[in-house]
Amino acid sequence: MTDLAERDEQATDRDRAAGMRERRLAAQRGARRVFARFGFQRTLRERLAVLDEAEDVYDLDELSDWYGDGVVEALERKVAGLLGTEAAAFFPTGTMAQQVALRCWAGRTGNPTVALHALSHPEVHERNAFSEVGRLRPVRVTGEPRLPTAAEVRDFEEPFGALMLELPLRDAGFVLPTWEELTEVVEAARERDAVVHFDGARLWESTVQLGRPLEEIAGLADSVYVSFYKSLEAFGGAALAGPKELVEEAKAWRHRYGGQVFQQFPTALSALVGLERELPRLPEYVAHARVVAAALREGFAAAGLPWARVHPEVPHTHDFQVWLPYDADVLAEVSVRAAEETGCVLFASPWNRGGPGLAVTEVHVRAEGLEWTVEDVKSAVAEFVARLPE
């Protein structure tokens, strides 16, 4: 194929994907029943309405923030208190927060090597930022669809200064270890004189599976990053929490990285609202996600689908994967068409190729998902399967 033909094909693929995304979002907005309605799927007016609740979490008669003071400092204190750490620093993105954290630890340990999972966010979604920007050297402890084991950490063939653990591991199916497994992995890293950093973008909802409060989970690590928008529905933003000296150094690097933003009050206020409104509800979402997952399995079996998998079988958080034996493009079209015709969105996320004739998508259960009964899910599955090709 010529270069021109390849470019034309790529352009066609991009246009097709963009068109599918528009249909998917339109179906989501117009549906009467969904598992979740995320902020990025709402209009600007709807998003700004979130700030109407900000008066309940912060004094709006105070001056707005100026390069990280005021409401931003209040948010940092709130996060440090929730995680039981000495301090926390607000960052505009988690990518920046984790680069800075591990760069600071590299300076302290004298070793820029970071041990992590092959499916961790920096390895899959950040364009090699650790090595290209952070002057860090990532090494992969394992590529298995689970968190690293203590034996893998203990027996890894080269030294590392920091072990990064993503909790939960999103690209493996939002999976978590048991509390005992997690403590053993941390102890194995300590035996190697390595620090432990938690990529806790979704740490907030991990308390159910781990069976421990936030401060006890965070207390295992030397530093923790948390996101404000993935589960708390804030406008964006993240925080790095840990020892006071580390956080102070991180703030200096935040400035150098361009993260010392003039004003962040809309994002900070929305994060405080999320901590007040969404954080207490996350265990309820996790519990119902398990109901939804079981109903999906039963629905696929009742509909006569020869093979289907919900992973994990019992979700560890309020997010999980569904695998089906069809091409991703086929499932994307059927998902959108079923949503358009029935007003019920069973699969709102894109379908990705998982192998020949195999595709995977993610299911996210939030407040809107609580309205679904077991029979509602099974009925939607039957409508979906009826549209699949023979």
C-alpha positions as a Markdown table, in Angstrom:
| # | Residue | x | y | z |
|---|---|---|---|---|
| 1 | Met | 0.0 | 0.0 | 0.0 |
| 2 | Thr | 1.3 | 3.5 | -0.9 |
| 3 | Asp | 1.9 | 6.2 | 1.7 |
| 4 | Leu | -0.9 | 8.2 | 0.3 |
| 5 | Ala | -3.3 | 5.2 | 0.5 |
| 6 | Glu | -2.2 | 4.5 | 4.1 |
| 7 | Arg | -2.9 | 8.1 | 5.0 |
| 8 | Asp | -6.3 | 8.0 | 3.4 |
| 9 | Glu | -7.2 | 4.8 | 5.3 |
| 10 | Gln | -6.0 | 6.3 | 8.6 |
| 11 | Ala | -8.1 | 9.5 | 7.9 |
| 12 | Thr | -11.1 | 7.3 | 7.2 |
| 13 | Asp | -10.6 | 5.3 | 10.4 |
| 14 | Arg | -10.4 | 8.6 | 12.4 |
| 15 | Asp | -13.5 | 9.9 | 10.8 |
| 16 | Arg | -15.3 | 6.7 | 11.5 |
| 17 | Ala | -14.2 | 6.7 | 15.2 |
| 18 | Ala | -15.2 | 10.3 | 15.6 |
| 19 | Gly | -18.6 | 9.6 | 14.1 |
| 20 | Met | -19.1 | 6.7 | 16.4 |
| 21 | Arg | -18.1 | 8.7 | 19.4 |
| 22 | Glu | -20.7 | 11.4 | 18.5 |
| 23 | Arg | -23.4 | 8.8 | 18.2 |
| 24 | Arg | -22.4 | 7.2 | 21.4 |
| 25 | Leu | -22.5 | 10.5 | 23.4 |
| 26 | Ala | -25.8 | 11.5 | 21.8 |
| 27 | Ala | -27.3 | 8.2 | 22.7 |
| 28 | Gln | -26.0 | 8.6 | 26.3 |
| 29 | Arg | -27.4 | 12.1 | 26.7 |
| 30 | Gly | -30.8 | 11.1 | 25.3 |
| 31 | Ala | -31.1 | 7.8 | 27.1 |
| 32 | Arg | -33.6 | 7.4 | 29.9 |
| 33 | Arg | -31.5 | 4.8 | 31.6 |
| 34 | Val | -27.7 | 4.6 | 31.9 |
| 35 | Phe | -25.2 | 3.2 | 34.4 |
| 36 | Ala | -23.4 | 6.6 | 34.7 |
| 37 | Arg | -23.5 | 10.2 | 33.5 |
| 38 | Phe | -20.0 | 11.6 | 33.6 |
| 39 | Gly | -19.2 | 15.3 | 33.8 |
| 40 | Phe | -17.4 | 15.3 | 30.4 |
| 41 | Gln | -20.7 | 14.2 | 28.8 |
| 42 | Arg | -22.5 | 17.3 | 30.1 |
| 43 | Thr | -22.8 | 20.8 | 28.7 |
| 44 | Leu | -20.8 | 23.8 | 30.1 |
| 45 | Arg | -24.0 | 25.1 | 31.7 |
| 46 | Glu | -24.6 | 21.8 | 33.4 |
| 47 | Arg | -21.0 | 21.6 | 34.6 |
| 48 | Leu | -21.0 | 25.1 | 36.0 |
| 49 | Ala | -24.1 | 24.2 | 38.0 |
| 50 | Val | -21.9 | 22.0 | 40.2 |
| 51 | Leu | -20.4 | 25.1 | 41.7 |
| 52 | Asp | -23.9 | 26.0 | 43.1 |
| 53 | Glu | -23.2 | 23.4 | 45.8 |
| 54 | Ala | -19.8 | 24.9 | 46.6 |
| 55 | Glu | -21.2 | 27.2 | 49.3 |
| 56 | Asp | -21.8 | 24.1 | 51.4 |
| 57 | Val | -18.0 | 23.2 | 51.4 |
| 58 | Tyr | -16.2 | 26.5 | 51.3 |
| 59 | Asp | -16.8 | 30.2 | 52.2 |
| 60 | Leu | -17.4 | 31.9 | 48.9 |
| 61 | Asp | -17.0 | 35.3 | 50.4 |
| 62 | Glu | -13.3 | 34.6 | 50.8 |
| 63 | Leu | -10.8 | 35.9 | 48.2 |
| 64 | Ser | -10.2 | 33.6 | 45.3 |
| 65 | Asp | -6.9 | 31.7 | 45.1 |
| 66 | Trp | -3.6 | 33.2 | 43.9 |
| 67 | Tyr | -0.9 | 30.7 | 42.8 |
| 68 | Gly | -2.0 | 28.0 | 45.2 |
| 69 | Asp | -3.3 | 29.7 | 48.3 |
| 70 | Gly | -6.8 | 30.0 | 49.6 |
| 71 | Val | -9.2 | 27.3 | 48.5 |
| 72 | Val | -6.4 | 25.3 | 46.9 |
| 73 | Glu | -4.6 | 25.1 | 50.3 |
| 74 | Ala | -7.9 | 24.2 | 51.9 |
| 75 | Leu | -8.3 | 21.3 | 49.4 |
| 76 | Glu | -4.7 | 20.2 | 50.1 |
| 77 | Arg | -5.4 | 20.1 | 53.9 |
| 78 | Lys | -8.6 | 18.1 | 53.3 |
| 79 | Val | -6.8 | 15.5 | 51.3 |
| 80 | Ala | -4.0 | 15.1 | 53.7 |
| 81 | Gly | -6.5 | 14.6 | 56.5 |
| 82 | Leu | -8.4 | 12.0 | 54.6 |
| 83 | Leu | -5.3 | 10.1 | 53.7 |
| 84 | Gly | -3.6 | 10.5 | 57.0 |
| 85 | Thr | -0.4 | 12.1 | 55.6 |
| 86 | Glu | 1.6 | 15.1 | 56.8 |
| 87 | Ala | 0.8 | 17.2 | 53.7 |
| 88 | Ala | -0.6 | 17.2 | 50.2 |
| 89 | Ala | 0.0 | 19.3 | 47.1 |
| 90 | Phe | -2.5 | 20.1 | 44.4 |
| 91 | Phe | -1.5 | 19.3 | 40.8 |
| 92 | Pro | -3.3 | 20.1 | 37.5 |
| 93 | Thr | -2.8 | 16.5 | 36.3 |
| 94 | Gly | -1.9 | 13.2 | 37.7 |
| 95 | Thr | 0.8 | 12.7 | 35.0 |
| 96 | Met | 2.6 | 15.7 | 36.4 |
| 97 | Ala | 2.1 | 14.7 | 40.0 |
| 98 | Gln | 3.5 | 11.2 | 39.6 |
| 99 | Gln | 6.5 | 12.4 | 37.5 |
| 100 | Val | 7.3 | 14.9 | 40.2 |
| 101 | Ala | 6.9 | 12.4 | 43.1 |
| 102 | Leu | 9.1 | 9.8 | 41.6 |
| 103 | Arg | 11.7 | 12.4 | 40.5 |
| 104 | Cys | 11.9 | 13.6 | 44.1 |
| 105 | Trp | 12.2 | 10.0 | 45.4 |
| 106 | Ala | 15.0 | 9.3 | 42.8 |
| 107 | Gly | 16.9 | 12.3 | 44.3 |
| 108 | Arg | 16.6 | 10.9 | 47.8 |
| 109 | Thr | 17.4 | 7.2 | 47.0 |
| 110 | Gly | 20.0 | 8.0 | 44.4 |
| 111 | Asn | 18.4 | 5.5 | 42.0 |
| 112 | Pro | 16.2 | 6.7 | 39.1 |
| 113 | Thr | 14.9 | 3.2 | 38.3 |
| 114 | Val | 11.1 | 2.8 | 39.0 |
| 115 | Ala | 9.7 | -0.7 | 39.1 |
| 116 | Leu | 6.1 | -0.9 | 37.9 |
| 117 | His | 3.5 | -3.0 | 36.1 |
| 118 | Ala | 3.6 | -3.2 | 32.3 |
| 119 | Leu | -0.1 | -2.2 | 32.2 |
| 120 | Ser | 0.4 | 0.8 | 34.6 |
| 121 | His | -0.8 | 4.2 | 33.4 |
| 122 | Pro | 2.6 | 5.7 | 32.8 |
| 123 | Glu | 3.6 | 2.8 | 30.6 |
| 124 | Val | 0.5 | 2.7 | 28.5 |
| 125 | His | -1.0 | 6.2 | 28.4 |
| 126 | Glu | 1.7 | 8.8 | 28.9 |
| 127 | Arg | 4.0 | 8.6 | 25.9 |
| 128 | Asn | 7.0 | 7.5 | 27.9 |
| 129 | Ala | 6.9 | 10.6 | 30.1 |
| 130 | Phe | 8.9 | 9.0 | 32.9 |
| 131 | Ser | 11.9 | 8.5 | 30.7 |
| 132 | Glu | 11.4 | 11.3 | 28.2 |
| 133 | Val | 10.7 | 14.1 | 30.7 |
| 134 | Gly | 11.3 | 12.8 | 34.2 |
| 135 | Arg | 14.7 | 11.3 | 33.6 |
| 136 | Leu | 13.5 | 8.1 | 35.2 |
| 137 | Arg | 14.1 | 4.6 | 34.1 |
| 138 | Pro | 10.9 | 2.4 | 34.3 |
| 139 | Val | 11.3 | -1.4 | 34.5 |
| 140 | Arg | 8.4 | -3.8 | 34.3 |
| 141 | Val | 8.0 | -6.2 | 37.2 |
| 142 | Thr | 5.3 | -8.2 | 35.5 |
| 143 | Gly | 2.8 | -8.0 | 32.6 |
| 144 | Glu | 0.3 | -10.4 | 34.1 |
| 145 | Pro | -3.3 | -9.0 | 34.5 |
| 146 | Arg | -2.9 | -8.6 | 38.3 |
| 147 | Leu | -0.8 | -6.6 | 40.7 |
| 148 | Pro | 2.8 | -7.7 | 41.2 |
| 149 | Thr | 3.4 | -10.4 | 43.8 |
| 150 | Ala | 5.8 | -10.1 | 46.7 |
| 151 | Ala | 7.9 | -12.9 | 45.2 |
| 152 | Glu | 8.2 | -11.0 | 41.9 |
| 153 | Val | 9.2 | -7.8 | 43.7 |
| 154 | Arg | 11.7 | -9.6 | 46.0 |
| 155 | Asp | 13.3 | -11.6 | 43.2 |
| 156 | Phe | 13.4 | -8.9 | 40.5 |
| 157 | Glu | 16.8 | -9.1 | 38.8 |
| 158 | Glu | 17.9 | -5.5 | 39.1 |
| 159 | Pro | 17.9 | -2.8 | 41.8 |
| 160 | Phe | 15.3 | -0.1 | 41.8 |
| 161 | Gly | 14.8 | 3.0 | 43.9 |
| 162 | Ala | 11.0 | 3.0 | 43.9 |
| 163 | Leu | 8.1 | 0.6 | 43.4 |
| 164 | Met | 4.9 | 2.1 | 41.9 |
| 165 | Leu | 1.7 | 0.3 | 42.4 |
| 166 | Glu | -1.5 | 1.3 | 40.6 |
| 167 | Leu | -4.5 | 0.7 | 42.9 |
| 168 | Pro | -6.7 | -0.5 | 41.2 |
| 169 | Leu | -4.9 | -1.6 | 38.1 |
| 170 | Arg | -7.3 | -0.1 | 35.5 |
| 171 | Asp | -6.1 | -1.8 | 32.3 |
| 172 | Ala | -6.2 | -5.2 | 33.9 |
| 173 | Gly | -9.9 | -4.8 | 34.8 |
| 174 | Phe | -9.7 | -2.4 | 37.8 |
| 175 | Val | -8.2 | -5.2 | 39.9 |
| 176 | Leu | -6.9 | -5.0 | 43.4 |
| 177 | Pro | -4.8 | -7.4 | 45.5 |
| 178 | Thr | -6.1 | -8.6 | 48.9 |
| 179 | Trp | -4.9 | -6.5 | 51.9 |
| 180 | Glu | -2.6 | -9.3 | 52.9 |
| 181 | Glu | -1.1 | -9.4 | 49.3 |
| 182 | Leu | -0.6 | -5.7 | 49.3 |
| 183 | Thr | 1.1 | -5.6 | 52.7 |
| 184 | Glu | 3.5 | -8.4 | 51.6 |
| 185 | Val | 4.4 | -6.6 | 48.4 |
| 186 | Val | 5.2 | -3.4 | 50.3 |
| 187 | Glu | 7.3 | -5.3 | 52.8 |
| 188 | Ala | 9.2 | -6.9 | 49.9 |
| 189 | Ala | 10.0 | -3.5 | 48.5 |
| 190 | Arg | 11.1 | -2.3 | 51.9 |
| 191 | Glu | 13.5 | -5.3 | 52.1 |
| 192 | Arg | 15.1 | -4.0 | 48.9 |
| 193 | Asp | 15.5 | -0.5 | 50.5 |
| 194 | Ala | 13.0 | 0.9 | 47.9 |
| 195 | Val | 10.3 | 3.5 | 48.6 |
| 196 | Val | 6.7 | 2.7 | 47.6 |
| 197 | His | 4.5 | 5.1 | 45.7 |
| 198 | Phe | 0.8 | 4.4 | 45.1 |
| 199 | Asp | -0.8 | 5.5 | 41.9 |
| 200 | Gly | -4.2 | 5.9 | 43.6 |
| 201 | Ala | -6.1 | 7.6 | 40.8 |
| 202 | Arg | -9.0 | 5.5 | 41.9 |
| 203 | Leu | -7.9 | 4.8 | 45.5 |
| 204 | Trp | -11.0 | 6.4 | 46.8 |
| 205 | Glu | -13.2 | 3.4 | 45.9 |
| 206 | Ser | -10.7 | 0.7 | 46.9 |
| 207 | Thr | -11.7 | 0.6 | 50.5 |
| 208 | Val | -14.4 | -2.0 | 50.0 |
| 209 | Gln | -12.2 | -4.7 | 48.4 |
| 210 | Leu | -9.2 | -4.0 | 50.6 |
| 211 | Gly | -11.4 | -3.8 | 53.7 |
| 212 | Arg | -9.5 | -0.9 | 55.2 |
| 213 | Pro | -10.1 | 2.8 | 55.6 |
| 214 | Leu | -8.3 | 5.3 | 53.3 |
| 215 | Glu | -5.7 | 6.4 | 55.9 |
| 216 | Glu | -4.7 | 2.8 | 56.6 |
| 217 | Ile | -4.3 | 2.0 | 52.9 |
| 218 | Ala | -2.3 | 5.2 | 52.2 |
| 219 | Gly | -0.3 | 4.6 | 55.3 |
| 220 | Leu | 1.4 | 1.6 | 53.6 |
| 221 | Ala | 3.1 | 3.9 | 51.0 |
| 222 | Asp | 5.7 | 6.6 | 51.2 |
| 223 | Ser | 3.6 | 8.7 | 48.9 |
| 224 | Val | 0.2 | 8.6 | 47.2 |
| 225 | Tyr | -1.4 | 10.3 | 44.2 |
| 226 | Val | -5.1 | 10.6 | 44.0 |
| 227 | Ser | -7.4 | 12.0 | 41.2 |
| 228 | Phe | -10.3 | 14.3 | 41.7 |
| 229 | Tyr | -12.2 | 13.7 | 38.5 |
| 230 | Lys | -12.2 | 9.9 | 37.9 |
| 231 | Ser | -14.6 | 9.0 | 40.7 |
| 232 | Leu | -15.3 | 12.3 | 42.4 |
| 233 | Glu | -16.5 | 14.1 | 39.2 |
| 234 | Ala | -14.5 | 17.2 | 39.8 |
| 235 | Phe | -13.5 | 19.4 | 36.8 |
| 236 | Gly | -10.0 | 17.8 | 36.9 |
| 237 | Gly | -6.9 | 18.0 | 39.1 |
| 238 | Ala | -5.0 | 15.6 | 41.3 |
| 239 | Ala | -3.0 | 15.6 | 44.6 |
| 240 | Leu | 0.2 | 14.2 | 45.8 |
| 241 | Ala | 0.3 | 13.3 | 49.5 |
| 242 | Gly | 3.1 | 12.2 | 51.7 |
| 243 | Pro | 5.8 | 13.5 | 54.1 |
| 244 | Lys | 5.9 | 17.3 | 54.5 |
| 245 | Glu | 9.5 | 17.6 | 53.2 |
| 246 | Leu | 8.7 | 15.6 | 50.1 |
| 247 | Val | 5.5 | 17.7 | 49.4 |
| 248 | Glu | 7.4 | 20.9 | 49.8 |
| 249 | Glu | 10.0 | 19.8 | 47.2 |
| 250 | Ala | 7.2 | 18.6 | 45.0 |
| 251 | Lys | 5.7 | 22.0 | 45.0 |
| 252 | Ala | 9.0 | 23.5 | 43.8 |
| 253 | Trp | 9.1 | 20.9 | 40.9 |
| 254 | Arg | 5.4 | 21.7 | 40.2 |
| 255 | His | 6.4 | 25.3 | 39.5 |
| 256 | Arg | 9.2 | 24.1 | 37.2 |
| 257 | Tyr | 6.9 | 21.8 | 35.3 |
| 258 | Gly | 4.4 | 24.6 | 34.7 |
| 259 | Gly | 1.9 | 23.5 | 37.2 |
| 260 | Gln | 1.9 | 26.6 | 39.3 |
| 261 | Val | -1.3 | 27.9 | 37.8 |
| 262 | Phe | -2.5 | 31.4 | 38.6 |
| 263 | Gln | -6.0 | 30.4 | 39.6 |
| 264 | Gln | -7.6 | 27.0 | 40.2 |
| 265 | Phe | -10.6 | 27.8 | 42.2 |
| 266 | Pro | -13.3 | 26.2 | 39.9 |
| 267 | Thr | -11.4 | 22.9 | 39.9 |
| 268 | Ala | -10.6 | 23.1 | 43.6 |
| 269 | Leu | -14.2 | 23.9 | 44.5 |
| 270 | Ser | -15.5 | 21.1 | 42.4 |
| 271 | Ala | -13.0 | 18.7 | 44.1 |
| 272 | Leu | -14.3 | 19.8 | 47.5 |
| 273 | Val | -17.9 | 19.2 | 46.3 |
| 274 | Gly | -16.9 | 15.7 | 45.1 |
| 275 | Leu | -15.3 | 14.8 | 48.4 |
| 276 | Glu | -18.4 | 15.9 | 50.2 |
| 277 | Arg | -21.0 | 14.5 | 47.8 |
| 278 | Glu | -19.5 | 11.5 | 45.9 |
| 279 | Leu | -16.8 | 10.1 | 48.3 |
| 280 | Pro | -19.4 | 8.8 | 50.9 |
| 281 | Arg | -21.4 | 7.1 | 48.1 |
| 282 | Leu | -18.6 | 5.1 | 46.5 |
| 283 | Pro | -19.1 | 1.9 | 48.6 |
| 284 | Glu | -22.7 | 1.9 | 47.5 |
| 285 | Tyr | -21.7 | 2.1 | 43.9 |
| 286 | Val | -19.2 | -0.7 | 44.4 |
| 287 | Ala | -21.9 | -2.9 | 46.0 |
| 288 | His | -24.3 | -2.3 | 43.1 |
| 289 | Ala | -21.7 | -2.8 | 40.5 |
| 290 | Arg | -21.4 | -6.4 | 41.8 |
| 291 | Val | -25.2 | -6.8 | 41.4 |
| 292 | Val | -25.0 | -5.4 | 37.8 |
| 293 | Ala | -22.0 | -7.7 | 37.0 |
| 294 | Ala | -23.9 | -10.8 | 38.2 |
| 295 | Ala | -27.0 | -9.8 | 36.2 |
| 296 | Leu | -24.9 | -9.3 | 33.1 |
| 297 | Arg | -23.5 | -12.8 | 33.4 |
| 298 | Glu | -26.9 | -14.3 | 33.9 |
| 299 | Gly | -28.4 | -12.3 | 31.1 |
| 300 | Phe | -25.7 | -13.5 | 28.6 |
| 301 | Ala | -26.3 | -17.1 | 29.6 |
| 302 | Ala | -30.1 | -16.7 | 29.4 |
| 303 | Ala | -29.8 | -15.1 | 25.9 |
| 304 | Gly | -27.8 | -18.2 | 24.7 |
| 305 | Leu | -24.5 | -16.3 | 24.0 |
| 306 | Pro | -22.0 | -19.1 | 23.7 |
| 307 | Trp | -19.2 | -17.2 | 25.5 |
| 308 | Ala | -19.1 | -14.0 | 27.5 |
| 309 | Arg | -17.0 | -12.9 | 30.4 |
| 310 | Val | -17.3 | -10.3 | 33.1 |
| 311 | His | -14.0 | -9.4 | 34.7 |
| 312 | Pro | -13.4 | -9.6 | 37.6 |
| 313 | Glu | -16.3 | -12.0 | 38.1 |
| 314 | Val | -17.0 | -10.0 | 41.3 |
| 315 | Pro | -15.9 | -6.5 | 40.6 |
| 316 | His | -13.3 | -5.0 | 42.9 |
| 317 | Thr | -14.6 | -1.5 | 42.4 |
| 318 | His | -17.6 | 0.1 | 40.7 |
| 319 | Asp | -15.8 | -0.3 | 37.3 |
| 320 | Phe | -15.2 | -3.6 | 35.5 |
| 321 | Gln | -14.7 | -5.2 | 32.1 |
| 322 | Val | -16.9 | -7.1 | 29.7 |
| 323 | Trp | -15.4 | -9.4 | 27.1 |
| 324 | Leu | -17.4 | -10.7 | 24.1 |
| 325 | Pro | -16.4 | -12.9 | 21.1 |
| 326 | Tyr | -17.0 | -10.4 | 18.3 |
| 327 | Asp | -15.1 | -7.7 | 16.5 |
| 328 | Ala | -14.9 | -4.4 | 18.2 |
| 329 | Asp | -16.5 | -2.5 | 15.3 |
| 330 | Val | -19.5 | -4.9 | 15.4 |
| 331 | Leu | -20.0 | -4.5 | 19.1 |
| 332 | Ala | -19.6 | -0.7 | 18.9 |
| 333 | Glu | -22.4 | -0.5 | 16.3 |
| 334 | Val | -24.7 | -2.8 | 18.1 |
| 335 | Ser | -24.2 | -1.0 | 21.4 |
| 336 | Val | -25.1 | 2.4 | 20.0 |
| 337 | Arg | -28.0 | 1.1 | 17.9 |
| 338 | Ala | -29.5 | -0.7 | 20.9 |
| 339 | Ala | -29.1 | 2.5 | 23.0 |
| 340 | Glu | -30.7 | 4.6 | 20.2 |
| 341 | Glu | -33.7 | 2.3 | 19.8 |
| 342 | Thr | -34.4 | 1.3 | 23.4 |
| 343 | Gly | -33.3 | 4.4 | 25.4 |
| 344 | Cys | -31.2 | 2.1 | 27.6 |
| 345 | Val | -27.4 | 2.3 | 27.5 |
| 346 | Leu | -25.9 | -1.0 | 28.4 |
| 347 | Phe | -22.4 | -0.4 | 27.1 |
| 348 | Ala | -21.5 | 3.3 | 27.0 |
| 349 | Ser | -17.7 | 3.0 | 26.6 |
| 350 | Pro | -15.8 | 2.2 | 23.4 |
| 351 | Trp | -15.1 | -1.4 | 22.5 |
| 352 | Asn | -11.4 | -2.3 | 22.0 |
| 353 | Arg | -9.8 | -5.2 | 20.2 |
| 354 | Gly | -8.7 | -7.9 | 22.7 |
| 355 | Gly | -7.6 | -10.5 | 20.2 |
| 356 | Pro | -8.9 | -12.1 | 16.9 |
| 357 | Gly | -12.6 | -11.9 | 17.0 |
| 358 | Leu | -12.6 | -10.7 | 20.7 |
| 359 | Ala | -13.3 | -7.3 | 22.1 |
| 360 | Val | -13.4 | -5.7 | 25.6 |
| 361 | Thr | -15.2 | -2.7 | 27.0 |
| 362 | Glu | -15.6 | -1.1 | 30.5 |
| 363 | Val | -18.8 | -0.7 | 32.5 |
| 364 | His | -18.9 | 2.1 | 35.1 |
| 365 | Val | -21.6 | 2.2 | 37.7 |
| 366 | Arg | -22.4 | 5.5 | 39.5 |
| 367 | Ala | -25.5 | 7.1 | 41.0 |
| 368 | Glu | -27.6 | 6.6 | 37.9 |
| 369 | Gly | -26.8 | 2.9 | 37.9 |
| 370 | Leu | -28.4 | 2.4 | 41.3 |
| 371 | Glu | -31.8 | 2.6 | 39.5 |
| 372 | Trp | -31.2 | -0.6 | 37.5 |
| 373 | Thr | -32.7 | -3.8 | 38.9 |
| 374 | Val | -31.5 | -7.2 | 38.1 |
| 375 | Glu | -34.4 | -7.7 | 35.7 |
| 376 | Asp | -33.6 | -4.3 | 34.0 |
| 377 | Val | -30.1 | -5.5 | 33.3 |
| 378 | Lys | -31.2 | -8.8 | 32.0 |
| 379 | Ser | -33.8 | -7.2 | 29.7 |
| 380 | Ala | -31.2 | -4.8 | 28.3 |
| 381 | Val | -28.9 | -7.8 | 27.7 |
| 382 | Ala | -31.6 | -9.6 | 25.8 |
| 383 | Glu | -32.2 | -6.5 | 23.6 |
| 384 | Phe | -28.5 | -6.2 | 22.9 |
| 385 | Val | -27.9 | -9.9 | 22.1 |
| 386 | Ala | -30.9 | -9.9 | 19.7 |
| 387 | Arg | -29.1 | -7.4 | 17.5 |
| 388 | Leu | -25.8 | -9.3 | 17.3 |
| 389 | Pro | -25.0 | -11.1 | 14.0 |
| 390 | Glu | -25.5 | -14.8 | 13.9 |
